[in-house]
Amino acid sequence: MKTRAKSALIMAPLLVIVFLGGYFLVAGVVLLTVFALREFCTAFGEKKPARWVLWTSLCILYACFFIPGFDSFVLFGFWLFASLVLCFLSMFAVEKRDLAQGMTTILGVVYIIFLSFHIVLVDNAYGGSDIVVGVFRFSGLDSYVWLIALAAFGTDIFAYFTGKAIGSHKLCPSISPKKTVEGAIGGVLGSVLLCGLFGYFFIPGGLATCIIIGVLGGIVSQLGDLSASVMKRKIGIKDWGAAIPGHGGILDRIDSVLFTAPLVFYVLAFTEAFGSL
Amino acid sequence: MKTRAKSALIMAPLLVIVFLGGYFLVAGVVLLTVFALREFCTAFGEKKPARWVLWTSLCILYACFFIPGFDSFVLFGFWLFASLVLCFLSMFAVEKRDLAQGMTTILGVVYIIFLSFHIVLVDNAYGGSDIVVGVFRFSGLDSYVWLIALAAFGTDIFAYFTGKAIGSHKLCPSISPKKTVEGAIGGVLGSVLLCGLFGYFFIPGGLATCIIIGVLGGIVSQLGDLSASVMKRKIGIKDWGAAIPGHGGILDRIDSVLFTAPLVFYVLAFTEAFGSL
């Protein structure tokens, strides 16, 4: 528990990054993505993805994002098409590469690069009040990016303690033997509680949206966790890495964030489109 | 050769569909996609994708497309996120499914559903003069969708005959032993010729764009062909299917189209954005 507490401190800089928002957050997300990709590649051993494709795909995505005034749908489609073509090109070295490697490369592109990019999208579109200090703009405390973290980590923590306290019915023993139904429900309630409190104090006008995000985020957060468990179990590893003592790798830490980030973005985008954010 | 000629007739209805455009083309593309997905699934044998994920992903994509007035970037991102979550959900049956199956499912989503959808995108945005007959609107002969077919099949045919006539330097014997450098160059020239003629007669204002598409289309068309060869070689099959006698399966016929369709769409979108279509 002491190691875990120490490791939690390592995550503290992330809070500062969410507060700062903008380019700081982009830099932070890129850094996290790079570390996650490295762990992802290492974990696959022999069947490891083509690294150069992943790095190029990452560069294209963020370069597209910074072209101003362009239809983002076109850029986004272009990025996925270009990444896919690169994946295939990497397979042209037929003697060297397996079909599985082509597929793990595509998985790296969509699972890590695409999903983590939604943190940037949320900050960009729903990044809060933009506190201006000199030439800098900060996202501040009313940025919706906080919900990504609150839903993910709130679910994690509440599920853990609820499961410990009253857990008795196994949730899905074949994937994750320790998880219980009670823990899962506690996790969702915890996510709703934290997201609701956040909405109440920082975005009163969007309280209903925050609560909806709390419910759905609590669910997909656990799906994200279980999805990672399935992959790790199939690869035959316990953790993706060992970057954070007591917590496994970076990717182990953000597996639920990879699912809550898109969820937050699409709930906000749909709410905005249907007129009641 | 006689079987091939007969089979070419089977492809004729596709010409009518391109001419009609609109909902007819959507229906045609969906049908092609469904057949291609079926062949794709069958080809993988034991490691076959989760079919229900592919069907659901296809439905979500086309449903999103028909929501009017919505930011297509959001819908598109949502579709990819939802498809990815479904892929992972299909893996939750850990005893039943392999990691490879999760990855072939994702490959099916991006390689077949995503790429073939660009035919609809081209028709939707650059579908020609919209001939109105009663309640119907037809895309006609000046639809840019024709370029998708001209680049793909033009390259194919010209590469084949140039290679036969003067081919001597092997292009990439480890992937496709019969292909020659001369054939590849002839293919690109053929694509430029056909796309150029098409532009000259039907879209004079966009002749330069048509020629650019001819050049790039001639290249990516062959990359599409080689990418499919790599996959088939790795899986250990010669053809994806046997739907069209003498031509293999539907997927064998459209493997270059899967690459030229996005190319045509992004070249047109970029040209439009930079102001000189």
HADDOCK unambig.tbl for C-alpha pairs under 7 A between the chains (distance, minus, plus):
assign (segid A and resid 72 and name CA) (segid B and resid 73 and name CA) 6.05 0.50 0.50
assign (segid A and resid 73 and name CA) (segid B and resid 72 and name CA) 6.05 0.50 0.50
assign (segid A and resid 73 and name CA) (segid B and resid 73 and name CA) 3.98 0.50 0.50
assign (segid A and resid 78 and name CA) (segid B and resid 266 and name CA) 6.62 0.50 0.50
assign (segid A and resid 88 and name CA) (segid B and resid 227 and name CA) 5.69 0.50 0.50
assign (segid A and resid 92 and name CA) (segid B and resid 230 and name CA) 6.78 0.50 0.50
assign (segid A and resid 94 and name CA) (segid B and resid 174 and name CA) 6.94 0.50 0.50
assign (segid A and resid 94 and name CA) (segid B and resid 175 and name CA) 6.92 0.50 0.50
assign (segid A and resid 99 and name CA) (segid B and resid 231 and name CA) 6.77 0.50 0.50
assign (segid A and resid 99 and name CA) (segid B and resid 234 and name CA) 6.08 0.50 0.50
assign (segid A and resid 103 and name CA) (segid B and resid 103 and name CA) 5.79 0.50 0.50
assign (segid A and resid 103 and name CA) (segid B and resid 107 and name CA) 6.80 0.50 0.50
assign (segid A and resid 107 and name CA) (segid B and resid 103 and name CA) 6.80 0.50 0.50
assign (segid A and resid 174 and name CA) (segid B and resid 94 and name CA) 6.96 0.50 0.50
assign (segid A and resid 175 and name CA) (segid B and resid 94 and name CA) 6.93 0.50 0.50
assign (segid A and resid 227 and name CA) (segid B and resid 88 and name CA) 5.70 0.50 0.50
assign (segid A and resid 230 and name CA) (segid B and resid 92 and name CA) 6.77 0.50 0.50
assign (segid A and resid 231 and name CA) (segid B and resid 99 and name CA) 6.77 0.50 0.50
assign (segid A and resid 234 and name CA) (segid B and resid 99 and name CA) 6.08 0.50 0.50
assign (segid A and resid 266 and name CA) (segid B and resid 78 and name CA) 6.63 0.50 0.50
